[in-house]
Amino acid sequence: MVVHTARALSHRLDRLEPSQRLVRSRKQRSDLHQPRTNVKKSLTFAERTIRKTVWDTTRSNMKADLQAARDEIRSLAGLLAGKYGHAVDHWYDRIMQTARLAKNGRRTSRWNAYMSLRLRQINLALSAGAPKKKANDREALDLIREEWAVLQTIL
């Protein structure tokens, strides 16, 4: 193992023009202490371009490999869909364990507005001690659904 001293490394860097490489340190240089070893040396334009091209090729290869892996998983999802039913996307999400966003089922629509209004009317008509009806109560929902179907045939 070859160990390079700081002096040998600095001689290598001195070959570059001084205006190309800036040396920054966290402490000011003084006579009472040695220079710190954690010196940040900014890269030259050529070094930045080399790193950028290397990272661009790595990123494109990584994206291609990820897409190939996703395609394999989608083919496995197709096999599961053929064997057990459901859609391919369902099995793909199950295999990938995709997080599902909590969706609010009561978005603004004419049905939800009508259901809210009718539930309010039904709850006002109840006696004082009776439990209030909710949108997931089956008998109230069936009644509202029948009324909605009649209204839809009229309109």
C-alpha positions in Angstrom: 0.0 0.0 0.0 1.4 3.3 -1.1 1.0 6.2 1.4 1.3 9.6 -0.1 2.3 12.4 2.2 0.6 15.7 2.1 3.7 17.3 0.6 3.7 14.8 -2.3 0.0 15.4 -2.9 0.5 19.1 -2.8 3.3 18.9 -5.4 1.0 17.0 -7.7 -1.6 19.8 -7.3 1.0 22.5 -7.9 1.4 21.4 -11.5 -2.0 22.9 -12.1 -2.2 26.7 -12.5 -2.8 28.3 -9.1 -5.9 30.1 -10.5 -7.5 26.8 -11.4 -7.5 25.3 -7.9 -8.6 27.1 -4.8 -7.5 25.8 -1.3 -9.9 26.5 1.5 -9.4 25.7 5.2 -11.6 26.1 8.1 -8.9 27.8 10.2 -6.8 30.7 9.4 -3.1 30.0 9.1 -1.0 31.2 12.0 2.5 30.5 13.4 1.1 28.6 16.5 -0.6 25.6 14.8 -0.1 23.2 12.0 -2.5 23.5 9.0 -5.6 21.3 9.4 -5.9 18.1 7.4 -9.5 18.7 6.4 -8.8 21.1 3.6 -11.3 21.3 0.8 -9.8 21.5 -2.6 -12.3 22.7 -5.2 -12.3 20.8 -8.5 -11.1 22.2 -11.8 -13.5 22.6 -14.7 -11.9 19.5 -16.4 -12.4 17.4 -13.2 -16.0 18.5 -12.8 -16.7 17.6 -16.5 -15.2 14.2 -16.0 -17.2 13.5 -12.9 -20.4 14.8 -14.6 -19.9 12.5 -17.6 -19.1 9.5 -15.4 -22.2 10.2 -13.3 -24.4 10.7 -16.3 -23.4 7.3 -17.8 -23.9 5.6 -14.4 -27.3 7.2 -14.0 -28.5 6.1 -17.4 -27.2 2.6 -16.8 -29.0 2.5 -13.4 -32.3 3.7 -14.9 -32.1 1.0 -17.6 -31.4 -1.7 -15.0 -34.2 -0.5 -12.8 -36.6 -0.5 -15.8 -35.5 -4.1 -16.7 -36.2 -5.2 -13.1 -39.6 -3.5 -13.1 -40.4 -5.3 -16.4 -39.5 -8.7 -14.8 -41.7 -7.9 -11.8 -44.6 -6.9 -14.1 -44.3 -10.3 -15.9 -44.5 -12.0 -12.5 -47.5 -9.9 -11.7 -49.1 -11.1 -15.0 -48.5 -14.7 -13.9 -50.2 -14.1 -10.6 -53.1 -12.3 -12.3 -53.6 -15.3 -14.6 -53.5 -17.7 -11.7 -55.5 -15.9 -9.0 -57.4 -13.2 -10.8 -57.3 -9.4 -10.2 -55.6 -6.9 -12.4 -51.9 -7.0 -13.2 -51.5 -3.6 -11.6 -52.9 -5.0 -8.4 -50.3 -7.7 -8.2 -47.5 -5.3 -9.3 -48.4 -3.0 -6.4 -48.6 -5.9 -4.0 -45.1 -7.2 -5.0 -43.6 -3.8 -5.0 -45.4 -3.0 -1.7 -46.3 0.4 -3.1 -47.6 2.8 -0.5 -51.2 3.8 -1.1 -52.3 7.3 -0.4 -55.2 7.6 1.9 -58.0 8.7 -0.4 -61.0 10.6 0.8 -64.0 8.8 -0.6 -66.3 11.8 0.0 -65.1 14.2 -2.6 -67.4 17.0 -3.7 -70.1 15.6 -6.0 -73.8 15.8 -6.4 -74.3 12.4 -4.8 -72.2 13.3 -1.8 -74.0 16.6 -1.4 -77.4 14.9 -1.6 -76.3 12.2 0.8 -75.1 14.7 3.3 -78.3 16.7 3.1 -80.6 13.7 3.5 -78.5 12.3 6.4 -78.9 15.7 8.1 -82.6 15.6 7.5 -82.9 12.0 8.8 -80.9 12.8 11.9 -83.0 15.9 12.7 -86.2 13.7 12.4 -84.9 11.2 14.9 -85.9 11.2 18.6 -83.6 12.8 21.2 -82.0 9.6 22.5 -81.7 7.7 19.2 -78.2 7.1 17.8 -77.5 9.3 14.7 -77.3 7.7 11.3 -73.9 7.9 9.5 -73.0 7.5 5.8 -71.9 3.9 6.4 -75.2 2.8 8.0 -76.7 0.3 5.6 -80.4 1.0 6.1 -80.0 4.8 5.8 -77.8 4.4 2.8 -80.2 2.0 1.0 -83.0 4.5 1.5 -81.0 7.4 0.2 -79.8 5.3 -2.7 -83.3 4.5 -3.7 -84.3 8.2 -3.6 -81.3 9.1 -5.6 -82.2 6.5 -8.3 -85.7 8.0 -8.6 -84.2 11.5 -8.8 -81.8 10.4 -11.6 -84.7 9.0 -13.7 -86.6 12.3 -13.3 -83.6 14.4 -14.2 
